[in-house]
Structures are given as structure tokens and as C-alpha cells.
Amino acid sequence: TVMTSTHVRALVAVAASARLTRLLLTDELGIRAVDQVRAVAGPRLGPERAWLLDGLECAACGGYWLALGVLATERATRGRPIAGTLWDVVAGALAVNEVVIHAGGRLGDFDGPD
């Protein structure tokens, strides 16, 4: 079976979703952003709805919503010259970055998650 551009875009979407999930949950930038969202939104949500923010620190929850967004934007930009190219560049960069981080971690080239 020959890999089509649809297969490649699907693989890129998977890796981009993984990178965004890692960014949200383990990278210093993501952790700071989540802390800021909690600080601002927590008091506004009140104690009865504060559980909604727990999804920001859950790999399954946050990863699901990020993957849904990646897949939705991939589908929405497919066949559109400018938007599709932008998706290719951004998602491709996230995907390559995820592969490099993963490989570097396996090879022992990185000392931490960020």
C-alpha cells in the first residue's frame, strides 16, 4: 500500500496532538499558562464548577480536546491553498518537534521534559 498525503497528514496530526498535549502538561510554558487560567477562571467558575479546570492537567482529557482541535483544523483547511499550507507548516513543526523531543529523551540528550 502506498502512503497518500491523507495518511501523512493523519500521522502529522497524531504527532502534533502529542506535542500539544506535552506542551500543556509538562513544558514550563504550558504549566505557567494552566496556572494563569486557573488563577483567572477558578474564582469566576466557583467551587461547584472548578472541576472543569482539572481537565487542563489530565493527559486523557486535555489530549482529547487538543486532538479534536487538531483534527478539526486539518479537515477545515484541507484543499484550501493558504490555510492548508499554514496547517502543514504549523502542524508539521509541532510533529517534528515531538519526534525530536522523544528521540532526544530516549537517547539521553535532554535532562528534562521542557
N, C-alpha and C positions, 0 to 999 in steps of 0.2 A: 504494500500500500504506500502510495506517495503522500507525503505530508503536504497539505494545502495551506494556503495562507490563513484559512479559518483555524486549522489545527495550531499553527504557530501563534496566532492571536489568542487562542484559548490558553496555550502554555504561558504566554506573556501575562495574560490576565491572572493566572494562578500565582505566578511568581510576584507580580505587582501587588496582589492581595496579601500575600505572605509578608512582603516588605512593609506595607502599610500597617499591618497588624503588629509587626515587630516594632515599627516606629511608635505606634500608640502605646504599646505595653512595656517595652524595655529600653527604648532610647531616651536619653535625658530630655531631649526636646519634647517628645510625646508625653513623658511623665510630667514635665512642667506644664504643658498645655492642659492635661487632665486635671492637675491640681488647680489651675486657674478656673477651669469650667466648674469644678466642684465648689470653689470659693464663691463664684458669682451665682451659679444656678442653684446650689444647695439651699441657701436661705429662701430663694424665691419659690422653690418647689415645696418646701415644708417637709416635715418629718414623714407624713403619710405617702409622699411621692419621691422621697430622696433615693429610694431603691432603684429608680430609673438610672441614676448615675453609676450604679455598680456595674452596669454593662460596659462602661468605659474601661474597666480594668479586668474584664473577663475575655480570655482569648477566643472562646467559642462565640460569645455574644458580639463583641466588637469585631472579631474577624468575619462573622457572618454579614454584618451590616456593611463593612468595608468591601467585602467581596461582592455583595449585591450592588453596591455603587459602582465598582469597577466594571462588572458585567453589564450593568445598565448603560454606562457611558460608552463601553465598547460597542454595544448594539446600536446606540443612538448615533454614533459617529461613523459607523461602517458605511462605506460608499460615499462619504462626504469628503471632498478633497482636503480642505483646510482643517476641519475638525478631526478627520480621520488621521491626518498626518500629525496633528498635535497629540492625539491619543497615542499614536505609535511612539512618538518621542518620549512623552512623559511616562507611559506605562513601560516602555522599553527600558528607560533609565532606571525605574524602580526595580524591574525584573533583573537587570544586570547587577544592580547594587545588591539585591538579595542573594544572588548566586555568589558574588564576590565575598560578601559577609559570611555566608555559610561555608564556602570553601576555606576562607581565611581562618574561621573558627575551628574547622576540622584539622587544618594544618598547623594550628597553634600560633598563627601570626597576629592574633588580636588578643588583648588582655582583658577585654570586657565586652558587654553587649552593645555599647554605644561607640 
